[in-house]
Amino acid sequence: MTAFTPVSAWTEAPAPAIPADPLQSNESCDLAIVGGGILGLSSGLHAARQGQAVRIVDAAGVGDRASGLNGGQVIASLKYDPDWLIAHFGEKRGGALAQFAASTADAVFELITREKLAVPREARGWIQAAHSEAAMRAAETRAKQWIAHGVPAKILNVEDVTRLTGAKGYLGGWFDPRGGAIQPFAYTRELARIGTAAGVRIAENTRIRRLQRENAAWVLEASDGKMLRAKTVIVATNAYADALVPGLARTLLPLHSFQIATEPLSETILASILPEGQVVSDSRRIVVYYRRGPNRRMLLGGRGSMSEPTDPKAWAHLEHALKRLYPALSDAKIEKRWFGHVAMTLDHLPHVHEPEPGLIIAAGCQGRGVGLMTALGPRLVDYLATRDAERIPFPITPIRPIPFHAFRNIGISAAIAWYRLVDMLER
């Protein structure tokens, strides 16, 4: 039997090559960044343009993991509404956090425009579609709060959501004009391109196995024994966190985000599917998200099994969701299937940690990593340079491992199965 290999729809288009720049023995730099995804690249670009010597080290290739494999949705918010953020964190911190969350989508689209990045994008808004009466009430509340904060959001009734999505089964929802879509693999590789042009040096396929403070410097040891010394360090591994920073991986719940892409569809079929080019996430507990993709494909994603998929059947639940939403696609062939890791936290907020001075960590995107990490990277760099905690919108918190983390896969799998059942009964 031929082994099954997941293939992303994003890699069909050519992307700029990353110059080979392997780590040498006993290198030194101002800022070392572990992880070459959107957060690491955004941080590195900002630091290099401030005159710092920057070295990014990634255990894989740039774009080979979550930053290049995600659904490409750009969502300008957090899981929580602005009023909750202000009530929870206080007027000053909560207000700043709501303002930061509101800016994250703009950060992506403005960067692409300003730097003339070769990244396909559609800044035509994001729809959160409501599948139940309770979800519809939540959508109305969320839209009203953002409207009160100056966002021209709209509440969608059943006719609106049907017209804008072409999908079946929704009661309404809300529309956020700040959101949109990008081609994430192209975006990640283009960030690497302009970063290296600014002086960032990137070592791919290099795993850092040890990180420790020695006198006034940080020492990073690669798996092949090569050493890198740095004044400051950003750990930007997110869902791919390992034992490099003690306890960090045990603060996160890494989930698998699975995606499918259809064969190229006819213009006749596409005419009624997302005709105005928005992207959609629905309100189910096990979220389904979808958009038009490259080459007239339809893309749909959602949570998958906790084990590594070895057979196309692992994506069957997404094929079922696609047919439920769009019966006209029941006979469409699924040509691409792929997956990546998503980092969740128990409180559904991104976490920022500083275990020791000069070592900063950000993790837990909650599925909003494109905008969040683009906007957060420069803030981390500025904080390391100034020690001004107000540069970072999130509070800096201690690393607190989740109790019984070793049993996370069992618990998450059970929760996913239960939530899928509840979602089905609520249809």
C-alpha positions in Angstrom: 0.0 0.0 0.0 1.3 3.4 -0.9 1.9 5.6 2.1 -0.4 8.6 2.4 1.2 12.0 2.5 -0.8 15.2 3.4 -0.5 17.9 0.8 -1.4 21.5 1.3 -3.2 23.6 -1.2 -0.9 26.5 -0.4 2.3 25.0 -1.9 0.9 24.9 -5.4 2.2 28.4 -6.1 6.0 29.1 -6.2 7.5 30.9 -3.1 10.8 32.6 -2.6 13.7 30.4 -1.6 15.3 30.9 1.8 19.0 31.4 1.6 20.9 28.5 3.2 22.6 29.9 6.3 23.3 27.0 8.7 24.4 27.7 12.3 28.1 27.9 12.7 30.2 27.1 15.8 30.2 29.7 18.5 28.1 32.4 16.8 26.9 35.4 18.7 24.1 37.9 18.1 22.0 40.5 19.8 18.6 38.7 19.5 18.1 34.9 19.0 14.7 33.7 18.0 13.7 30.1 18.4 11.0 29.5 15.8 10.7 30.8 12.2 6.9 31.2 12.0 5.0 34.4 11.8 5.9 35.5 15.3 9.6 34.8 14.9 9.8 36.5 11.5 7.8 39.5 12.5 10.0 40.0 15.6 13.2 39.4 13.6 12.2 41.9 10.9 11.4 44.6 13.5 14.6 44.0 15.5 16.9 44.0 12.4 15.5 47.3 11.2 16.4 48.7 14.6 20.0 47.7 14.0 20.1 44.5 15.9 22.0 41.4 14.8 19.3 38.8 14.6 19.5 35.0 14.3 16.4 32.9 13.8 16.7 29.1 14.3 13.9 26.8 13.3 13.6 23.0 13.8 11.9 22.7 10.4 11.7 24.8 7.2 10.1 28.2 7.1 6.5 27.8 6.3 6.5 24.0 6.9 4.5 24.2 10.1 1.5 26.1 11.5 2.4 29.5 10.1 2.4 28.1 6.5 -0.3 25.5 7.0 -3.2 27.4 8.6 -6.4 28.4 6.9 -5.2 31.9 6.2 -8.1 33.6 7.9 -7.2 37.0 9.3 -9.5 37.8 12.3 -9.3 41.0 14.2 -10.3 40.0 17.7 -9.6 37.6 20.5 -12.0 34.9 21.8 -13.4 37.4 24.3 -15.5 40.5 23.6 -14.1 44.0 24.4 -16.4 44.6 27.3 -15.2 41.3 29.0 -11.6 42.3 28.5 -12.1 45.7 30.2 -14.1 44.1 33.0 -11.5 41.4 33.5 -8.3 43.4 33.2 -9.5 46.8 34.2 -10.1 50.0 32.2 -6.5 50.7 31.3 -5.1 47.2 30.6 -8.4 45.9 29.2 -8.9 48.9 27.0 -5.4 48.6 25.6 -5.9 44.9 25.0 -9.2 45.5 23.1 -7.5 48.2 21.0 -4.6 45.9 20.2 -7.0 43.0 19.3 -8.9 45.4 17.0 -5.6 46.3 15.2 -4.3 42.8 14.4 -5.9 42.3 11.0 -4.9 45.8 9.8 -1.3 45.0 10.9 -1.3 42.1 8.3 -2.9 43.9 5.4 -0.9 47.1 6.0 2.4 45.1 6.1 1.6 43.3 2.9 0.8 46.7 1.2 3.7 48.6 2.7 6.3 46.0 1.9 4.8 45.1 -1.5 4.7 41.4 -0.5 3.7 38.9 -3.2 0.9 37.5 -1.1 -2.6 36.9 -2.4 -5.1 38.4 -0.1 -8.7 39.5 0.3 -9.6 42.1 2.9 -13.3 41.7 2.5 -14.3 40.8 6.0 -15.0 37.9 8.3 -18.3 36.3 9.1 -19.1 34.4 12.3 -22.1 32.3 11.4 -24.6 31.3 14.2 -25.9 27.7 14.1 -28.3 28.0 17.1 -30.5 30.5 18.9 -28.0 30.8 21.7 -25.1 31.4 19.2 -27.2 34.1 17.5 -27.8 36.0 20.7 -24.0 35.8 21.4 -23.3 37.1 17.8 -25.7 40.1 18.4 -23.9 40.9 21.7 -20.5 40.7 20.1 -21.4 42.8 17.1 -23.0 45.5 19.3 -19.9 45.7 21.5 -17.6 46.2 18.6 -19.9 48.7 17.1 -19.8 50.7 20.4 -16.0 50.6 20.0 -16.1 52.2 16.6 -16.1 49.1 14.3 -18.7 49.2 11.5 -19.8 45.6 12.2 -23.2 44.3 11.2 -25.7 41.8 12.6 -26.7 39.3 10.0 -30.2 37.8 9.8 -30.8 34.4 8.2 -31.3 36.0 4.7 -28.1 38.0 5.1 -26.0 35.0 6.1 -27.5 32.8 3.4 -26.8 35.4 0.7 -23.2 36.1 1.8 -22.1 32.5 2.4 -24.4 30.4 0.2 -24.3 27.8 3.0 -27.3 25.9 4.5 -28.3 25.8 8.2 -27.4 29.1 9.8 -29.8 31.4 11.7 -27.7 34.5 11.2 -24.5 35.8 12.6 -22.3 38.9 12.5 -20.0 40.5 10.0 -16.6 42.1 10.9 -15.3 44.2 8.0 -11.7 44.2 9.5 -11.1 40.5 8.7 -10.1 38.7 5.5 -7.8 36.1 4.0 -4.2 35.6 2.9 -2.2 32.8 1.4 -0.3 31.9 4.6 2.6 29.9 3.1 3.3 32.8 0.7 3.0 35.3 3.6 5.4 33.4 5.8 8.0 33.0 3.1 7.7 36.6 2.1 8.3 37.7 5.7 11.4 35.6 5.6 12.5 37.2 2.3 12.2 40.8 3.6 13.7 39.7 6.9 16.9 38.3 5.3 17.1 41.5 3.1 17.1 43.5 6.4 19.9 41.4 7.8 18.1 38.6 9.6 19.9 35.3 9.4 17.8 32.2 9.3 19.0 28.6 10.1 16.4 26.1 9.0 16.2 22.4 10.1 18.1 23.2 13.3 16.7 22.1 16.6 17.8 23.9 19.8 18.1 21.4 22.6 19.4 23.5 25.4 18.9 27.1 26.5 20.5 28.6 29.6 21.9 31.8 31.0 25.6 32.2 31.4 26.8 35.4 32.9 25.4 38.3 30.8 24.5 36.1 27.8 22.1 33.4 26.8 23.6 30.2 25.3 21.6 28.2 22.8 22.9 24.7 22.0 21.8 23.0 18.8 21.3 19.3 18.5 24.5 19.0 16.6 26.4 20.7 19.4 26.8 24.2 17.8 26.5 27.1 20.1 24.8 30.5 19.7 25.2 33.3 22.2 22.7 36.1 22.4 21.9 39.1 24.6 18.2 38.4 24.4 16.0 35.5 23.3 12.4 35.2 22.0 10.9 31.7 22.1 8.3 31.6 19.3 7.6 27.9 19.0 3.9 28.2 20.0 2.1 24.8 19.5 5.5 23.1 18.7 6.9 23.9 22.2 9.0 21.1 23.6 11.2 20.8 26.7 13.5 23.7 25.8 11.8 25.9 28.3 10.9 23.9 31.4 7.1 23.6 31.9 6.2 25.6 28.7 4.8 22.7 26.7 2.6 21.7 29.7 0.9 25.2 29.7 -0.6 24.5 26.2 -3.1 22.2 24.7 -1.9 21.5 21.1 -4.7 20.5 18.8 -4.7 19.3 15.3 -6.3 21.6 12.7 -7.3 19.6 9.6 -8.1 21.1 6.2 -9.4 20.0 2.9 -9.5 21.6 -0.6 -11.7 20.6 -3.4 -10.8 20.2 -7.0 -11.0 23.4 -9.1 -14.7 24.3 -9.3 -16.6 25.7 -12.2 -17.6 29.4 -12.1 -21.2 28.3 -12.2 -20.9 26.4 -8.9 -18.8 29.1 -7.3 -21.2 31.9 -8.2 -23.4 31.2 -5.2 -20.6 30.3 -2.7 -19.2 33.2 -0.8 -19.9 35.5 -3.7 -18.4 38.6 -2.0 -15.2 36.9 -0.9 -15.6 36.9 2.9 -14.2 34.2 5.1 -16.4 32.3 7.6 -16.0 30.6 11.0 -19.1 29.2 12.5 -20.3 29.1 16.1 -20.1 25.4 16.8 -18.1 24.2 19.8 -16.0 22.3 17.2 -15.5 25.2 14.9 -15.7 24.8 11.1 -14.1 27.5 9.0 -14.0 27.9 5.3 -13.2 30.2 2.4 -12.5 30.2 -1.3 -8.9 29.1 -2.0 -6.5 29.3 -4.9 -7.3 28.0 -8.3 -11.1 28.1 -7.8 -10.9 25.6 -4.9 -13.1 25.6 -1.9 -11.3 25.2 1.4 -12.7 24.0 4.7 -11.1 23.3 8.0 -11.8 22.2 11.6 -10.4 20.2 14.5 -9.1 16.7 13.8 -8.0 13.6 15.7 -5.2 13.9 18.2 -3.2 11.2 16.5 -1.1 11.8 13.4 -3.3 11.1 10.3 -2.1 8.2 8.1 -5.2 7.8 5.9 -7.5 10.1 3.9 -10.4 8.9 6.1 -9.1 11.0 8.9 -10.6 14.0 7.0 -14.0 12.4 6.5 -15.7 14.6 9.1 -14.7 17.7 7.1 -16.0 16.2 3.9 -19.3 15.6 5.6 -19.3 19.2 6.9 -18.6 20.5 3.4 -21.5 18.5 1.9 -23.9 19.6 4.7 -23.1 23.2 4.2 -22.9 23.0 0.4 -25.0 20.2 -1.1 -23.9 21.3 -4.6 -20.4 20.2 -3.7 -21.4 16.6 -2.8 -19.8 15.2 -5.9 -16.7 17.5 -5.8 -13.5 15.6 -5.5 -11.3 16.4 -2.5 -7.8 16.9 -3.9 -5.8 18.3 -1.0 -5.7 17.2 2.7 -3.3 18.6 5.3 -3.0 19.5 9.0 -1.0 21.5 11.5 -0.9 22.2 15.2 -2.9 24.9 17.0 -2.0 26.0 20.5 -4.8 26.6 23.0 -4.7 27.7 26.6 -7.2 26.9 29.4 -8.3 30.5 29.7 -8.5 31.0 25.9 -6.0 33.9 26.0 -2.5 34.2 24.5 0.1 33.9 27.2 3.3 36.0 27.5 6.1 34.7 29.9 9.4 36.0 31.0 11.0 33.2 33.0 14.2 35.3 33.4 15.2 38.8 32.2 16.0 38.8 28.5 14.0 35.7 27.7 10.4 36.4 26.4 7.9 33.8 25.3 4.5 34.2 23.6 2.2 31.2 22.9 -1.5 30.3 22.6 -3.0 31.8 19.5 -6.4 30.2 19.8 -6.6 29.9 16.0 -6.0 33.6 15.5 -2.3 33.5 14.9 -1.9 35.3 11.6 -3.0 38.7 12.8 -2.1 38.2 16.5 1.5 37.2 15.9 2.2 39.7 13.2 1.2 42.5 15.5 2.7 41.1 18.7 6.2 40.4 17.4 7.4 44.0 17.3 5.9 44.6 20.7 8.1 41.8 22.2 11.2 43.3 20.6 10.4 46.8 22.0 9.8 45.4 25.4 13.2 43.6 25.5 14.8 46.9 24.4 13.0 49.2 26.8 11.7 47.0 29.7 8.5 49.0 29.4 5.7 46.4 30.2 3.1 48.7 28.5 4.7 47.8 25.2 3.1 44.3 25.5 -0.7 44.3 25.6 -1.0 41.0 27.5 0.1 40.7 31.1 3.4 38.9 31.6 2.6 35.8 33.7 4.5 32.9 35.3 4.7 29.6 33.5 2.0 27.5 35.2 1.7 23.9 33.8 -1.8 22.5 33.4 -2.5 19.8 36.1 -2.6 16.3 34.7 -1.3 17.5 31.4 0.0 14.0 30.5 -3.6 12.9 30.1 -4.5 15.8 27.8 -5.0 13.7 24.6 -7.5 11.4 26.3 -9.4 14.4 27.7 -9.3 16.4 24.5 -10.5 13.5 22.4 -13.4 12.8 24.7 -14.3 16.5 24.7 -14.2 16.7 20.9 -16.5 13.7 20.6 -19.0 15.1 23.1 -19.0 18.6 21.5 -19.5 17.1 18.1 -22.5 15.3 19.4 -24.0 18.4 21.0 -23.3 20.5 17.8 -25.1 17.9 15.8 -28.2 17.9 18.1 -28.3 21.7 18.0 -28.5 21.9 14.2 
